[in-house]
Amino acid sequence: MKFGTVGTSWITESFIDAAEKSGKMTLNAVYSRSHDNARKMADTYHAPYAYDDLEKMAANEEIEAVYIASPNSHHYDHAKLFLKQKKHVICEKPIFSNTAELEEAYQIAEENGVFLFEAMRNIHSPNAKILKQQVEKAGTLRSAMFHYLQYSSRYDLFLKGERPNIFSPEFSGGTLVDLGVYPISLAVYLFGEPENVSYHPVMLESGVDGSGTLVMEYDGFVCTILCSKISHSFISSEIQGEDVSLVLDHVAPVNKISLVDRKTNESERLGESLYDNDMIYEIEEFTKIIETNDKEEYRKLADLSRSVLRITESARKQNNIVFGTEK
């Protein structure tokens, strides 16, 4: 499948690398606001086309799919453009700024007979699937704690007075939508959508959250999400049942899983060795859905993206975090 990319950052290069290693997709075109940057990346990865005009790229009939890794606030407009040209769209997380954008984009995709995916890499790995199979061994669930706290080098720029996109409401930034979506998506993948959510952020003067704690309430248990781009954590994540606890080394990706019996303290290690570039798994899943026209699996992924976006949108509204696209 021939694809194009929107954006020339490291995440785009990781996707291109994963696409090549998967054997499922071939880079055909690169877009950047700078034609020189687009041409440089296209030449590096042997793509025939380089664009600084999105309309022209979208009109290229050779392109079957596009990977969008532009700033968060641009995802919606960029996705719509390619969907209307009957291109499958793989949009980097967070897929859009709010649920209204998401529903309209899904409708456009349906009208044009193409698929729209969110590139939420952690839920597609083999270990996420293993974890889901093992959750019932925990017995009655009572608590879960998922963490993603990673100090951002861009915060240093922020402290110097600059405004990187990820710390700007104008670009739909903040830690909840940038890092928090990983543990949230894993929780929704494992447990479904919670009954209630409440978010307690540490706000930055720019108007977005630098870190925060999200409480997700389920019937009989609570899942606590910790996320931060202004501090770092070295602790594990856990799912705690009345019988067994499942300890995870990380949420994106889950590399190691330990089942610890409450009564005996015996531990069982689970999990497969993963590709170094775990974006390969999402590419394999997306291309399989496209090739087989698997509407059922597509619906499941769409519902998960809906749930995650509903959660982050509700959390933002509780704290008056308003994105530029919503003003």
Backbone hydrogen bonds in HBPLUS format (Angstrom, degrees):
<---DONOR---> <-ACCEPTOR-->    atom                        ^
c    i                          cat <-CA-CA->   ^        H-A-AA   ^      H-
h    n   atom  resd res      DA  || num        DHA   H-A  angle D-A-AA Bond
n    s   type  num  typ     dist DA aas  dist angle  dist       angle   num
A0026-THR N   A0001-MET O   2.84 MM  25  5.97 159.0  1.88 143.7 146.9     1
A0064-GLU N   A0002-LYS O   2.88 MM  62  5.48 156.5  1.93 138.6 146.3     2
A0065-ALA N   A0002-LYS O   3.23 MM  63  6.58 142.4  2.38 146.8 153.8     3
A0003-PHE N   A0026-THR O   2.95 MM  23  6.13 157.6  2.00 151.6 154.5     4
A0028-ASN N   A0003-PHE O   2.70 MM  25  5.41 165.4  1.72 167.4 162.2     5
A0004-GLY N   A0065-ALA O   2.94 MM  61  6.48 145.1  2.06 141.7 151.1     6
A0067-TYR N   A0004-GLY O   2.81 MM  63  6.25 159.1  1.86 156.9 162.0     7
A0005-THR N   A0029-ALA O   2.98 MM  24  6.43 141.9  2.13 136.2 146.3     8
A0031-TYR N   A0005-THR O   2.85 MM  26  6.04 141.4  2.00 149.3 161.9     9
A0006-VAL N   A0067-TYR O   2.88 MM  61  6.25 148.5  1.97 165.1 166.1    10
A0069-ALA N   A0006-VAL O   2.88 MM  63  5.74 159.4  1.93 154.4 160.9    11
A0007-GLY N   A0031-TYR O   3.19 MM  24  6.15 172.9  2.19 148.8 150.9    12
A0012-THR N   A0009-SER O   3.11 MM   3  5.38 125.9  2.42 102.1 115.1    13
A0013-GLU N   A0009-SER O   3.19 MM   4  6.64 156.2  2.25 148.3 154.9    14
A0014-SER N   A0010-TRP O   2.91 MM   4  6.21 149.1  2.01 146.1 154.8    15
A0015-PHE N   A0011-ILE O   3.01 MM   4  6.28 151.9  2.09 142.0 149.1    16
A0016-ILE N   A0012-THR O   2.93 MM   4  6.21 162.7  1.96 153.9 158.4    17
A0017-ASP N   A0013-GLU O   2.95 MM   4  6.12 160.1  1.99 146.1 151.5    18
A0018-ALA N   A0014-SER O   2.91 MM   4  6.14 157.3  1.96 145.7 152.0    19
A0019-ALA N   A0015-PHE O   2.78 MM   4  5.98 158.9  1.82 154.2 160.3    20
A0020-GLU N   A0016-ILE O   2.99 MM   4  6.22 158.8  2.03 149.2 154.2    21
A0021-LYS N   A0017-ASP O   2.99 MM   4  6.23 162.0  2.03 149.0 154.0    22
A0022-SER N   A0018-ALA O   2.86 MM   4  5.98 142.7  2.00 146.4 156.3    23
A0023-GLY N   A0020-GLU O   3.26 MM   3  5.44 137.2  2.46  99.0 109.9    24
A0049-TYR N   A0028-ASN O   3.20 MM  21  6.28 152.1  2.28 146.8 153.5    25
A0030-VAL N   A0049-TYR O   3.12 MM  19  6.45 141.2  2.27 130.6 140.7    26
A0051-TYR N   A0030-VAL O   2.79 MM  21  6.12 158.9  1.84 164.5 168.8    27
A0032-SER N   A0051-TYR O   3.04 MM  19  6.48 153.8  2.11 158.6 164.1    28
A0038-ALA N   A0034-SER O   3.01 MM   4  6.34 160.2  2.05 153.0 158.9    29
A0039-ARG N   A0035-HIS O   2.81 MM   4  5.98 163.2  1.84 152.6 156.9    30
A0040-LYS N   A0036-ASP O   2.92 MM   4  6.05 153.3  1.99 143.2 150.8    31
A0041-MET N   A0037-ASN O   3.05 MM   4  6.29 164.7  2.07 150.4 153.2    32
A0042-ALA N   A0038-ALA O   2.89 MM   4  6.03 162.1  1.93 149.9 155.9    33
A0043-ASP N   A0039-ARG O   2.87 MM   4  5.97 159.0  1.91 146.5 152.0    34
A0044-THR N   A0040-LYS O   2.99 MM   4  6.16 153.1  2.06 141.8 149.7    35
A0045-TYR N   A0041-MET O   3.08 MM   4  6.31 152.1  2.16 151.0 156.6    36
A0047-ALA N   A0042-ALA O   2.73 MM   5  4.67 164.1  1.76 140.9 143.3    37
A0046-HIS N   A0043-ASP O   3.31 MM   3  4.89 166.3  2.33  96.9 100.6    38
A0057-MET N   A0053-ASP O   3.16 MM   4  6.47 156.9  2.22 147.4 154.3    39
A0058-ALA N   A0054-LEU O   2.84 MM   4  6.04 162.7  1.87 155.2 159.4    40
A0059-ALA N   A0055-GLU O   3.13 MM   4  6.31 135.0  2.34 137.7 148.9    41
A0059-ALA N   A0056-LYS O   3.23 MM   3  5.14 130.5  2.49  91.9 104.9    42
A0060-ASN N   A0057-MET O   3.07 MM   3  5.34 158.9  2.11 108.8 115.5    43
A0063-ILE N   A0060-ASN O   3.28 MM   3  5.86 150.0  2.37 112.0 118.9    44
A0088-HIS N   A0064-GLU O   3.07 MM  24  6.43 161.3  2.11 149.6 144.5    45
A0066-VAL N   A0088-HIS O   2.85 MM  22  6.33 145.8  1.97 156.7 167.1    46
A0090-ILE N   A0066-VAL O   2.88 MM  24  6.16 168.8  1.90 167.2 168.4    47
A0068-ILE N   A0090-ILE O   2.87 MM  22  6.27 158.2  1.92 152.6 159.5    48
A0092-GLU N   A0068-ILE O   2.91 MM  24  5.98 171.9  1.92 165.6 166.8    49
A0074-HIS N   A0071-PRO O   2.82 MM   3  5.55 155.6  1.88 126.6 134.4    50
A0075-HIS N   A0072-ASN O   3.20 MM   3  5.46 155.6  2.26 108.4 115.5    51
A0078-HIS N   A0074-HIS O   3.07 MM   4  6.14 169.9  2.08 166.2 169.4    52
A0079-ALA N   A0075-HIS O   2.79 MM   4  5.87 160.8  1.83 152.9 158.9    53
A0080-LYS N   A0076-TYR O   2.98 MM   4  6.17 168.2  2.00 155.5 158.4    54
A0081-LEU N   A0077-ASP O   3.17 MM   4  6.31 160.7  2.21 145.4 150.0    55
A0082-PHE N   A0078-HIS O   3.31 MM   4  6.64 161.8  2.35 151.2 154.1    56
A0083-LEU N   A0079-ALA O   2.88 MM   4  6.03 163.3  1.91 160.6 166.2    57
A0084-LYS N   A0080-LYS O   2.99 MM   4  6.05 160.7  2.03 152.4 156.4    58
A0085-GLN N   A0082-PHE O   3.04 MM   3  5.01 137.4  2.23  95.3 107.9    59
A0087-LYS N   A0082-PHE O   3.01 MM   5  5.38 153.1  2.08 143.6 146.9    60
A0086-LYS N   A0083-LEU O   2.93 MM   3  5.00 151.1  2.01 111.3 112.8    61
A0089-VAL N   A0115-PHE O   2.96 MM  26  6.40 163.2  1.99 161.1 164.6    62
A0117-PHE N   A0089-VAL O   2.79 MM  28  6.18 165.0  1.82 162.2 167.5    63
A0091-CYS N   A0117-PHE O   2.85 MM  26  6.11 174.1  1.86 158.3 156.3    64
A0119-ALA N   A0091-CYS O   2.77 MM  28  5.70 167.4  1.79 142.9 144.6    65
A0102-LEU N   A0098-ASN O   3.31 MM   4  6.62 156.6  2.37 141.8 148.5    66
A0103-GLU N   A0099-THR O   2.95 MM   4  6.15 167.5  1.96 157.1 157.9    67
A0104-GLU N   A0100-ALA O   3.20 MM   4  6.37 161.9  2.23 147.4 152.2    68
A0105-ALA N   A0101-GLU O   2.99 MM   4  6.15 159.4  2.04 150.3 156.3    69
A0106-TYR N   A0102-LEU O   2.94 MM   4  6.22 158.8  1.99 154.1 159.7    70
A0107-GLN N   A0103-GLU O   3.07 MM   4  6.25 152.5  2.15 141.6 149.0    71
A0108-ILE N   A0104-GLU O   2.95 MM   4  6.28 155.1  2.02 149.0 155.6    72
A0109-ALA N   A0105-ALA O   2.91 MM   4  6.16 157.7  1.96 149.9 156.1    73
A0110-GLU N   A0106-TYR O   2.96 MM   4  6.20 159.8  2.00 147.4 152.5    74
A0111-GLU N   A0107-GLN O   2.95 MM   4  6.17 160.3  1.99 150.5 155.7    75
A0112-ASN N   A0108-ILE O   3.10 MM   4  6.26 137.5  2.29 141.5 151.7    76
A0112-ASN N   A0109-ALA O   3.20 MM   3  5.26 131.5  2.45  95.5 108.2    77
A0114-VAL N   A0109-ALA O   3.03 MM   5  5.14 169.2  2.04 147.3 147.4    78
A0113-GLY N   A0110-GLU O   3.24 MM   3  5.13 164.6  2.26 102.1 106.7    79
A0120-MET N   A0118-GLU O   2.86 MM   2  5.68 130.3  2.11 109.9  94.4    80
A0124-HIS N   A0121-ARG O   3.24 MM   3  5.72 160.7  2.28 114.7 120.6    81
A0128-ALA N   A0125-SER O   3.15 MM   3  5.46 134.0  2.37 106.0 117.5    82
A0129-LYS N   A0125-SER O   3.43 MM   4  6.84 154.4  2.50 148.2 154.8    83
A0130-ILE N   A0126-PRO O   2.91 MM   4  6.26 152.4  1.99 146.8 155.4    84
A0131-LEU N   A0127-ASN O   2.87 MM   4  5.97 159.3  1.91 141.4 147.2    85
A0132-LYS N   A0128-ALA O   3.03 MM   4  6.27 155.2  2.09 142.8 148.9    86
A0133-GLN N   A0129-LYS O   3.14 MM   4  6.41 150.0  2.24 143.4 150.9    87
A0134-GLN N   A0130-ILE O   3.10 MM   4  6.35 134.1  2.32 143.3 156.0    88
A0134-GLN N   A0131-LEU O   3.04 MM   3  5.08 131.8  2.28  97.0 110.5    89
A0135-VAL N   A0131-LEU O   3.13 MM   4  6.24 126.4  2.43 150.0 162.2    90
A0137-LYS N   A0134-GLN O   2.92 MM   3  5.55 149.2  2.02 118.6 127.6    91
A0138-ALA N   A0135-VAL O   2.99 MM   3  5.64 160.3  2.03 118.5 124.6    92
A0139-GLY N   A0136-GLU O   3.22 MM   3  5.78 165.1  2.24 113.3 117.8    93
A0243-ASP N   A0138-ALA O   2.98 MM 105  5.27 161.7  2.01 153.4 148.9    94
A0244-VAL N   A0138-ALA O   3.26 MM 106  4.20 163.7  2.29 111.1 111.7    95
A0242-GLU N   A0140-THR O   2.94 MM 102  5.48 137.1  2.13 134.9 147.6    96
A0142-ARG N   A0240-GLN O   2.96 MM  98  5.94 168.8  1.97 161.6 160.3    97
A0143-SER N   A0240-GLN O   3.22 MM  97  5.13 156.0  2.29 146.7 146.5    98
A0240-GLN N   A0143-SER O   2.69 MM  97  5.13 167.9  1.71 161.7 163.4    99
A0144-ALA N   A0222-VAL O   2.99 MM  78  6.38 142.3  2.13 152.1 150.6   100
A0224-THR N   A0144-ALA O   2.80 MM  80  6.19 161.1  1.83 155.9 155.0   101
A0145-MET N   A0238-GLU O   2.83 MM  93  5.28 162.4  1.86 151.6 156.6   102
A0238-GLU N   A0145-MET O   2.91 MM  93  5.28 153.9  1.98 143.5 151.2   103
A0146-PHE N   A0224-THR O   2.94 MM  78  6.31 153.3  2.01 156.7 165.4   104
A0226-LEU N   A0146-PHE O   2.99 MM  80  6.45 158.7  2.03 156.3 163.1   105
A0148-TYR N   A0226-LEU O   2.88 MM  78  6.23 152.0  1.96 154.6 164.0   106
A0228-SER N   A0148-TYR O   3.15 MM  80  6.69 144.5  2.29 138.4 137.3   107
A0233-SER N   A0149-LEU O   3.21 MM  84  5.33 143.4  2.35 141.9 131.2   108
A0150-GLN N   A0228-SER O   2.88 MM  78  5.99 155.7  1.94 156.5 148.3   109
A0152-SER N   A0229-LYS O   2.99 MM  77  5.16 162.1  2.03 131.4 127.0   110
A0155-TYR N   A0152-SER O   2.95 MM   3  5.31 150.9  2.04 105.5 114.6   111
A0156-ASP N   A0153-SER O   3.19 MM   3  5.50 137.5  2.38 101.3 111.4   112
A0158-PHE N   A0154-ARG O   2.96 MM   4  6.30 150.4  2.05 141.0 149.7   113
A0159-LEU N   A0155-TYR O   2.88 MM   4  6.15 154.9  1.94 149.3 154.8   114
A0160-LYS N   A0157-LEU O   3.04 MM   3  5.06 135.1  2.25  95.6 108.6   115
A0162-GLU N   A0157-LEU O   3.05 MM   5  5.47 153.4  2.12 152.9 144.5   116
A0161-GLY N   A0158-PHE O   2.94 MM   3  5.23 160.1  1.98 110.5 115.5   117
A0167-PHE N   A0164-PRO O   2.93 MM   3  5.57 157.1  1.98 121.5 128.7   118
A0168-SER N   A0165-ASN O   3.06 MM   3  5.11 155.5  2.12 117.3 115.5   119
A0174-GLY N   A0166-ILE O   2.72 MM   8  5.79 143.2  1.85 151.5 150.2   120
A0171-PHE N   A0168-SER O   3.23 MM   3  5.52 145.3  2.36 103.0 111.8   121
A0173-GLY N   A0168-SER O   2.98 MM   5  5.18 146.6  2.09 139.0 145.1   122
A0172-SER N   A0169-PRO O   3.07 MM   3  4.79 164.2  2.10 105.7 105.9   123
A0324-GLY N   A0169-PRO O   2.86 MM 155  5.80 157.2  1.91 129.7 127.4   124
A0178-ASP N   A0174-GLY O   3.18 MM   4  6.21 133.6  2.41 139.8 152.8   125
A0175-THR N   A0209-ASP O   2.97 MM  34  5.82 167.4  1.99 148.3 152.5   126
A0179-LEU N   A0175-THR O   2.80 MM   4  5.42 158.0  1.85 142.0 149.0   127
A0180-GLY N   A0175-THR O   2.91 MM   5  6.17 170.2  1.92 148.9 151.6   128
A0182-TYR N   A0179-LEU O   3.04 MM   3  5.84 155.1  2.11 122.4 128.4   129
A0184-ILE N   A0180-GLY O   3.03 MM   4  6.14 161.1  2.07 155.8 161.7   130
A0185-SER N   A0181-VAL O   2.84 MM   4  5.70 157.5  1.89 135.5 142.1   131
A0186-LEU N   A0182-TYR O   3.09 MM   4  6.33 157.0  2.14 149.2 155.4   132
A0187-ALA N   A0183-PRO O   2.96 MM   4  6.14 156.9  2.01 145.1 151.3   133
A0188-VAL N   A0184-ILE O   2.92 MM   4  6.20 163.5  1.94 156.7 160.7   134
A0189-TYR N   A0185-SER O   2.85 MM   4  5.95 155.7  1.91 145.1 152.6   135
A0190-LEU N   A0186-LEU O   2.96 MM   4  6.15 149.6  2.06 145.1 152.5   136
A0191-PHE N   A0187-ALA O   2.70 MM   4  5.69 168.6  1.71 157.6 161.8   137
A0192-GLY N   A0188-VAL O   2.85 MM   4  4.30 143.5  1.99 115.6 123.6   138
A0195-GLU N   A0217-GLU O   2.76 MM  22  5.68 145.0  1.88 163.5 173.7   139
A0217-GLU N   A0196-ASN O   2.84 MM  21  5.16 168.8  1.86 154.4 157.7   140
A0198-SER N   A0215-VAL O   3.00 MM  17  5.27 145.1  2.12 140.0 150.3   141
A0215-VAL N   A0198-SER O   2.83 MM  17  5.27 172.0  1.83 161.3 163.1   142
A0200-HIS N   A0213-THR O   2.86 MM  13  5.17 155.7  1.92 145.0 153.2   143
A0213-THR N   A0200-HIS O   3.06 MM  13  5.17 155.9  2.12 123.9 130.3   144
A0202-VAL N   A0211-SER O   2.75 MM   9  5.21 165.3  1.77 143.5 141.9   145
A0210-GLY N   A0202-VAL O   2.81 MM   8  5.74 162.3  1.84 170.3 171.2   146
A0204-LEU N   A0208-VAL O   2.85 MM   4  5.70 165.4  1.87 167.5 169.8   147
A0207-GLY N   A0204-LEU O   3.00 MM   3  5.75 165.8  2.02 122.8 127.2   148
A0229-LYS N   A0210-GLY O   2.95 MM  19  5.78 163.9  1.97 174.1 174.4   149
A0212-GLY N   A0227-CYS O   2.88 MM  15  5.61 146.6  1.99 165.5 163.3   150
A0227-CYS N   A0212-GLY O   3.10 MM  15  5.61 164.1  2.12 162.4 164.7   151
A0214-LEU N   A0225-ILE O   2.81 MM  11  4.91 161.5  1.85 146.4 152.1   152
A0225-ILE N   A0214-LEU O   2.77 MM  11  4.91 172.1  1.77 155.4 158.1   153
A0216-MET N   A0223-CYS O   2.83 MM   7  5.05 167.2  1.85 156.9 159.8   154
A0223-CYS N   A0216-MET O   2.86 MM   7  5.05 170.4  1.87 154.3 156.6   155
A0218-TYR N   A0221-PHE O   2.90 MM   3  5.31 158.9  1.95 165.7 168.8   156
A0237-SER N   A0248-LEU O   3.05 MM  11  5.05 164.0  2.07 148.5 151.3   157
A0248-LEU N   A0237-SER O   2.79 MM  11  5.05 171.7  1.80 145.4 148.3   158
A0239-ILE N   A0246-LEU O   2.85 MM   7  5.04 146.0  1.96 142.4 152.6   159
A0246-LEU N   A0239-ILE O   2.79 MM   7  5.04 160.6  1.83 148.8 155.1   160
A0241-GLY N   A0244-VAL O   2.98 MM   3  5.29 148.0  2.08 138.4 147.5   161
A0262-ARG N   A0243-ASP O   3.01 MM  19  5.71 170.3  2.02 158.2 157.1   162
A0245-SER N   A0260-VAL O   3.00 MM  15  5.22 163.7  2.02 146.3 150.2   163
A0260-VAL N   A0245-SER O   2.83 MM  15  5.22 172.8  1.83 161.4 163.9   164
A0247-VAL N   A0258-SER O   2.81 MM  11  5.02 162.2  1.84 147.2 152.4   165
A0258-SER N   A0247-VAL O   2.92 MM  11  5.02 151.2  2.00 141.8 150.1   166
A0249-ASP N   A0256-LYS O   3.28 MM   7  5.56 155.8  2.34 145.7 148.0   167
A0257-ILE N   A0270-LEU O   3.19 MM  13  5.01 156.6  2.24 143.5 138.3   168
A0270-LEU N   A0257-ILE O   2.76 MM  13  5.01 164.4  1.78 155.4 156.2   169
A0259-LEU N   A0268-GLU O   2.81 MM   9  5.02 164.7  1.83 147.2 151.4   170
A0268-GLU N   A0259-LEU O   2.84 MM   9  5.02 151.6  1.92 137.6 147.1   171
A0261-ASP N   A0266-GLU O   2.94 MM   5  5.47 162.7  1.97 159.8 161.8   172
A0265-ASN N   A0261-ASP O   2.81 MM   4  5.01 141.6  1.96 137.7 146.1   173
A0280-ILE N   A0277-ASN O   3.34 MM   3  6.33 172.4  2.35 123.4 125.4   174
A0283-ILE N   A0279-MET O   3.21 MM   4  6.47 161.6  2.25 152.6 157.8   175
A0284-GLU N   A0280-ILE O   2.96 MM   4  6.20 158.8  2.00 152.0 157.5   176
A0285-GLU N   A0281-TYR O   3.05 MM   4  6.27 153.5  2.13 143.2 150.4   177
A0286-PHE N   A0282-GLU O   2.83 MM   4  6.01 167.0  1.84 154.9 158.3   178
A0287-THR N   A0283-ILE O   2.96 MM   4  6.02 171.1  1.97 152.6 155.5   179
A0288-LYS N   A0284-GLU O   3.12 MM   4  6.08 147.4  2.23 134.3 143.1   180
A0289-ILE N   A0285-GLU O   3.07 MM   4  6.32 156.0  2.13 147.4 153.1   181
A0290-ILE N   A0286-PHE O   3.03 MM   4  6.34 158.2  2.08 149.8 155.7   182
A0291-GLU N   A0287-THR O   2.84 MM   4  5.98 168.1  1.86 150.3 153.9   183
A0292-THR N   A0288-LYS O   2.96 MM   4  6.00 155.3  2.02 147.4 153.4   184
A0293-ASN N   A0289-ILE O   2.78 MM   4  5.39 112.2  2.24 134.3 148.7   185
A0294-ASP N   A0289-ILE O   3.04 MM   5  4.83 146.0  2.16 128.9 137.7   186
A0293-ASN N   A0290-ILE O   3.34 MM   3  5.01 148.4  2.45  92.7 101.7   187
A0295-LYS N   A0293-ASN O   2.99 MM   2  5.86 117.9  2.39 113.6  97.4   188
A0298-TYR N   A0294-ASP O   3.12 MM   4  6.28 157.3  2.18 146.9 154.0   189
A0299-ARG N   A0295-LYS O   2.89 MM   4  5.99 152.0  1.97 140.7 147.5   190
A0300-LYS N   A0296-GLU O   3.16 MM   4  6.49 152.5  2.24 144.0 150.7   191
A0301-LEU N   A0297-GLU O   3.14 MM   4  6.48 158.7  2.19 150.0 154.5   192
A0302-ALA N   A0298-TYR O   2.91 MM   4  6.14 156.9  1.96 151.0 158.2   193
A0303-ASP N   A0299-ARG O   2.84 MM   4  6.03 158.5  1.89 151.2 156.6   194
A0304-LEU N   A0300-LYS O   3.04 MM   4  6.27 149.5  2.13 141.9 150.1   195
A0305-SER N   A0301-LEU O   3.01 MM   4  6.29 161.6  2.05 149.5 153.8   196
A0306-ARG N   A0302-ALA O   2.93 MM   4  6.18 155.8  1.98 148.1 155.2   197
A0307-SER N   A0303-ASP O   2.98 MM   4  6.20 160.2  2.02 146.4 151.0   198
A0308-VAL N   A0304-LEU O   3.00 MM   4  6.25 168.2  2.01 156.9 159.2   199
A0309-LEU N   A0305-SER O   3.01 MM   4  6.13 164.1  2.04 149.7 154.2   200
A0310-ARG N   A0306-ARG O   2.85 MM   4  6.06 153.7  1.92 150.6 158.5   201
A0311-ILE N   A0307-SER O   3.01 MM   4  6.24 155.0  2.07 149.2 155.5   202
A0312-THR N   A0308-VAL O   3.03 MM   4  6.36 167.2  2.04 154.4 156.6   203
A0313-GLU N   A0309-LEU O   2.88 MM   4  5.89 156.1  1.94 145.4 152.8   204
A0314-SER N   A0310-ARG O   2.95 MM   4  6.04 159.2  1.99 144.1 149.7   205
A0315-ALA N   A0311-ILE O   2.94 MM   4  6.15 162.4  1.98 151.0 156.2   206
A0316-ARG N   A0312-THR O   2.96 MM   4  6.09 153.9  2.03 143.6 150.2   207
A0317-LYS N   A0313-GLU O   3.00 MM   4  6.21 162.2  2.03 149.0 153.8   208
A0318-GLN N   A0314-SER O   3.03 MM   4  6.27 153.2  2.11 149.4 156.2   209
A0319-ASN N   A0316-ARG O   2.98 MM   3  5.29 139.2  2.15 104.4 116.0   210
A0321-ILE N   A0316-ARG O   2.96 MM   5  4.85 174.8  1.97 136.6 138.0   211
A0320-ASN N   A0317-LYS O   3.29 MM   3  4.96 171.6  2.30 101.4 103.6   212
A0326-GLU N   A0323-PHE O   2.97 MM   3  5.43 157.7  2.02 113.6 120.9   213
A0327-LYS N   A0324-GLY O   3.40 MM   3  5.49 169.4  2.41 106.5 109.6   214
